[in-house]
Amino acid sequence: MFCLNSTVCFDSYVTYVFAALTLGAKLVVPSPTAHLDPCGMAALIAQQGISCMEVVPALAAEYL
């Protein structure tokens, strides 16, 4: 389960899209402002069973 938490401008976007397609995984695309609500993102991560996501360390601490 991958979470696409970046715009198409970042190289990680390509990695996550093709990794999900290659592995047959689900790709979760949160709303553009979802990262502004740490509790909401934590709920999304738990609800969708996201196991792979790229975020900066400060946000990772908030989400977990």
Secondary structure, DSSP 8 states (H G I E B T S, - for coil): -EE--S-TTSHHHHHHHHHHHHHT--EE---TTGGG-HHHHHHHHHHHT--EE---HHHHHHH-
